[in-house]
Amino acid sequence: MSEPLPDAEIEAKVVEAIADQLGIPKSDVTPTSEFNAICDSLDKAELMMEFEDLFEISITDDSATKLTTVSDAVRYIQRTMKES
């Protein structure tokens, strides 16, 4: 991406992607939502690929394993976008 997105926009896009992928209301996805509580490992892998496409970043398998909550994913995306 040419210019980093505002943090609130990143979080909104992450929440929307999760809700769409899992077929759940956005209101059910909070920063403290744990991936292992809202989806299985295949869904999580698909979400990580969606985040890569959506934000034009790369998420290694090792990093994906460490992302346990929605806020972890948002912070990782924010940091990765600022570094690129």
Secondary structure, 3 states (H helix, E strand, C coil): CCCCCCHHHHHHHHHHHHHHHHCCCHHHCCCCCEHHHHCCHHHHHHHHHHHHHHHCCCCCHHHHHHCCEHHHHHHHHHHHHHHC
